[in-house]
Amino acid sequence: MLLGVHIQNFGLFKDDCIGALLDDIRKDPEQSSLALQAGLDVAHPLNGIEALIGRNHSGKSMFFSFLSFVQGAVIKGPAVASTESGRNGFSNLLGDKEKPMVATLCFKFYDPQEKDTTYIDYRLVIGANVHGKPHFEEEVLRLWREGMDEPKEILCFKQGKGFVLLNGEKQDGEMNDPQTSALHAYGALKQFYFTSRTYKEIMRWFFVCFRKDQTSQIPEDMTPGGHKHLNSAGSNAKNVLSYLKIEKPGEYKMILSKIMEAIPSLRDKDEQAVLKHFNKPDMIALFILLFSDPSPKPLILLESPDEGLYHDLLDILASEMRNYSLKFPGCQIIFTTHNPYILENLSPSEIWVFSRGDTTWEDQIEIRCAGSMPIVQELYEQGVGMGAIWYAGHFDN
């Protein structure tokens, strides 16, 4: 599970943090409690569901773009990631072209058999050469458990040279290509357990690109046959249903029942009506199919999933997201929204408010957890819903 992200020198993010980092996790809980009572900002680890809210152009979509870039850089290299998804080169991603981009990610891994929690801190620094081509300058992976005095470095590479721990012993290494991530190289090897788990976690982040006009994304010549997972566009929904019908018939029937119950036009209809509906599926049907995946993604990122949904469907969407996080502990959903109604299902620690300063610092982004706002916490404890608190303007003051 992703607990926190620290971003330095990426777009409008100069030095910003969302969630809690390893140093925050290691603090005495009593210190955080006293700070919160004093009205000071306290680091709130990310939960199973998190909503990002704020005015247009306040950095919510850029945060998703940052995570997408980090994933692409680790898997394919920073040069490739810099030109994917509409990006126009690494130098144009930087706020200050003279400095590198620095990302720090904090993860929590829980082993139910050993009943053991391990925290991993991953720091990567990506700079550019004189020609502007990006490369990995530094990658550090630190491990910490309760009872340890200090975090232990289990991977450390600087300028392509470094080490990784194997059974407690340092294994020196050197990367052939500055475009290749050390996390990618060693994360592909099963024996480097937590290095591998961190790599797989990042690799399986899922960025949803469903659109209301879904038929424009479904190729006319879509190859028939079963697909194990829904793709980011949702264009292979019928293939996924074909796979589930053969491989997991019980879950297949459950999904059909959910879809028929959620969509008024499909109530009291049969299986063929649902399958025909997926010739032109609506958003809620795709979300139900996504959240019913028996092999869940560790992190699903959704931009405005509630856009265009009727109010009764908002409750279904919120319920499906909540059930996903409860059914699969360690998995998360982060979504953006401009709709106060969907926040009624959330608590203050599950909402992050993005804002851009005043006219003097118009490019300065500020990110605060609603749980750090005393007035918001007080109203919530008195029974006021988060949507009502937002609508009343308490997040903007």
N, C-alpha and C positions, 0 to 999 in steps of 0.2 A: 504494500500500500504506500502511495506517495503521501508523505506528511508535510512537505514544504518545498518551496522553490525560491531561490535567490537569483535575481537577474541583474547583471551589470553590463551596461553598454550594448543594449540591443534595442534599436529603434528609440522610442521615447522612454524606455526603461533605463534610467541612469544607474540606479542602485536601489532596487525594489525587491520586496519579499512578500510572499503569500504563504501562509502556513507556518510551520515550525521547523527549524533546522536542528542538527544534532546537538549543537551547544545549548539550544533552548530545551531540548528533551532532557538533557543532563542536569538542568537546574533543579533545585529543591522546590517541590510543589508549593511549599508554604511561602516561598519568595514570590511566586507568581500570584498567589491568592492575595497577598498584601499589596502587591503592585496594582492588581485589578481594583481592590477596594479604594486605593488612592487615586483612581481615575487614569492610571497610566496604561499605555498599550501593552498587552501581553500576547506572547506568541500562542496562537491557537492551531494545533495540528489539524490538517485537513481530515475530514470525515468521509464516510461512505457516500454522502451526497453533499455537493457544494454548489451554490448558485452564485454567479458573478453578476452584479448589477451596477448600473451607472449610466450616465448620459451617453449619447452617441459620441464616438471618437475619444472615449476615456481610457482605452487600452485593453478592453476585454478581448476583442478579436486578436489583437497583437499578442496577448498572452498565449492564446491557442497557437498562433503562428510561431511563437518562440518554442513551445513544446514540440511542434511539428518539425522545426529546424533541428532541434537537439536530437530527436529520433532519427531524422534523415542523416545527420552528420555522423552519428554513432554507427549506423548500419551501412551507409553508402559513401560516407566521406563528406567533409564540409563543402567542397567545391560543387559536388552534385546537388547537395541540399540547398545551396545558395541560389540555384536556378530552377528549383522545383516550385510547384504551386504558385506560379506567378511572381516569384522573387526574381529580382534583376541584379543579382551579383552580391557578393559578400560585403563589399565596401558600402553598399547602399542599405545594408541591414544595421550598420553601426551608427550609434549616436555621435561618437567621436572616432573619426577614421584613423587617428593616431594611436588608439588604444585597442587591445584585444577585447573580445567578448568573453565574459566569464559566467558560467552557470554552476550553481550548486544545488543538488537535489538530495533530499533526505527520504529514505524508505524505511518501512518497518516490515519485517518478515516474521511470521509466527509459525512455529512448528507444533501442531496439535499433539503429535505423538510424544515429543519430548517436553511439551508444555514450556517452550522456550521462545523468548522474543529477542530478535536481533535487529539492531538498527544499523543501517548502511548510509554513509555520506559519500556522494559522488560529485567531485569537482572537476570540471573540464574548462580549459582555457584554449580558445581558438583565435589565433592571430593571422596576419597576412604577410607575405613577402613583399619585396619592393615592387613587384608587378601586380600586387593586389590579390594573389591567389591564396586562399586560406589553407591553414594547416593546424594540426594539433600541437600546441606548445606544451601543454601539461594535462595529465589525467591522474587523479588521486582517488582511491577508494579506501574509505576508513570504516572499520567495524567497531561497534560498541555494544556491550550488554550491561545490564545492571550488575554492580559489583566490581566492574573494571574501573580503575583510576582514570585512565586516559584511553581514547580511541586508538585502535591499532591499524596501521596502514597495511592493507592486504594487496594493494596494487599501487604503484607509483612510477609514472613515466614522465620525463621531462625532455623535450626536444628529441623524442623517439627512443630514449634510453632509460632503463629503469629495472624494476623487479616486480615479481608477483609471488605471493606466499603459496606454498604447496605443503600441506601437512606441517605447517609451522616453520618451514624453512624457505629462505629467499631463493627464488630462481631468477637469475639475471636474464634480461632479454633486450633486444633491440629491434625496432620496427624497420622494415625495408622501405616503407612508403609513409611519408608524413600525412598522407590522406587517410591512412588506416587507423582506426581507433584501437588502442590497446584493449579497451573493454570489449570491443567486437572480436578481436583476435583470441583473447583468453576466455571470453564469455562463451565462445563456441565449444569449449572443452569442458566436459562434464566434471572432471576431477577438481576444477577450481570452483567449488560449490557456490559461494556467495557472489563471486564474480559472474558466474553463469546465471544465477538467479536475478541479479541486477540487470544484466544484459537482456534476458528474456522479458523482464518486466517492461523495459523501455521498448523493446521490439514489438510488443503486443499492445501498445497504446492504440486505441481505435478512434479515428476522427470521422465522425458521421457527416456525410454530405448528402443526406436525403433532401429532395426538393418537392415542393407542393405539386409541381407539374412532373410527376414521377415518370410518366410515359415517355418524356423526352430523353430519359436516361436508359431506357430498356431497348437494347438493339433488336431490330426485327429478326435478325438471324441468330439470336441467342441459342447457343448449343444446348440441346436437351441433356438431361442426366442429373445425378445428384451432386450437390455441393454441400460441404460440411458446415460452412459458415457464410453468413451474409456479408457481402462486400460493402465498402464504404458508401457506395451510391444506392445500395438496396436494389440494384437492377437484376440480381439473381435470386430474388425471393422465391420464385416458383421452383428453382433448382434445389433450394434449401428444403422446401416442403417435400419435394420428391425424395431427398435423402432421408429426412426424418420419418417419412411414411414407411420406408423399408427398414431402416436401422433402429429407429426408436418409435415404434407405433403408439405406445402409451403417451409419450410426450407430444407426438403429432396430434392425437385426438384432443389433448388438453389445450394445445395452442389454438386449434380450430374452435373449440368451445369458447375460449377467451375472446377471440376475434368476433365470433357471432354475437356474444353478449355485449361487446363494446360498441359495435357499429349497428345502429338502429335498422338500417336497410337489410342486414343479414340475419336479424333475429328470426327464429323459427324457420330458417332455411337449412339446406343440406350441405354436405361436403363440396359438391360440385359448384354450388353458388359461391362458396368461399374461394375456391381455386380460380373461378372465373373472375372474382373480384381482384385477384392478384395480376390480372392482365393490365389493370390500371389501379394499383394499390394506393390507398391513402396513407397519410403519415402514421396514424395511430396503429394501423395494421402492421406496418413495418417496425414500429417501436416494440410492439408486443412480440413480434418474431425475434427481434434483436435481443430483448431482455430475457427471452426463453432459451437462449443458446445453452445447451448442457455443458459446453466448455467455455465459460465466460471470459471476457476480456478483463484484464486487471484495471484498466482505466478507459472509460468511454467519455469522449468529449463532444458535446452537443451545442451548436449555436442556435439559439432561439427555437428549441424544439416545440414550444407551445404556439408558435406563430400560425395563425389561421385556424386554430382549433376552437370549437365551440366550448362553452364553459363547462358542460358536463363531461366533455372529453379531457379537460384539464385535470379533473379529479382522477380519472383513469390513468392518465400519463403519470401523475405524481405518485399514485399508488404502485404502478409498475416499477418506477424508479426506486421507490422505497423498498419494495419486495426484493428487487435485484440486490440491493446493498445488504439486506438482511439474510437472504438465501445464500449469498456468496460472500462471507466475511473476507475482508482483504481486497475486495473489488470496489471500484469507485465510479461515480458519475459526476462530472463537472459540466455545468451548463450555464449559458448566458440567458438572460430574460429581461424583458421590459414590462412584464405582466405581474402586477402585485398579487393576483389571486393565487398563483402557484406557490407563492412564498408562505401561504397560510399553513402549508404542510411542513415547514422547516423551523428550525430553532436559530437563535442568534449566531451560534458558533458555526452554522452551516451557510452563512451568507457573507460574501465579501463585496465591499463597496469600492468601486473604482471612481476616481475623480481626477480632473486636471485643474491645477491651481487657479489663481486669479489672473488678472491682465498682466501683472508683472512677471509671473512665472507660468505663462500659458502652456509651456511644454512640460511642466513638472507633473508627473503622475503620482497620486497618492492612493495607496491601497490599505483599507482598514477592515478588520473583521467586525461585523455588527456586534459580536460578543464582547468587544472591547469598548463599546459605547454605553456608559452607565445608564443613560435615559432609556435606551433601547432594552437593555437587560431588565431594568425595573418594570417597564411597561409589559414586557413579555411575561415576567413572573406574576404580574397582576391579571394575566389572562388575555391580554391584547394580542391578536395575531400579527405575524410579521408583515403580512400584506397591508394591514391597516396602519401599522407603524410607518411603513414606507410611504403609503399614500398620504399620510399626515405630514410628511416632509422631514421626519426625524433623522433620516440617513443623509440628508443634504445639508444639515446645519452642523 
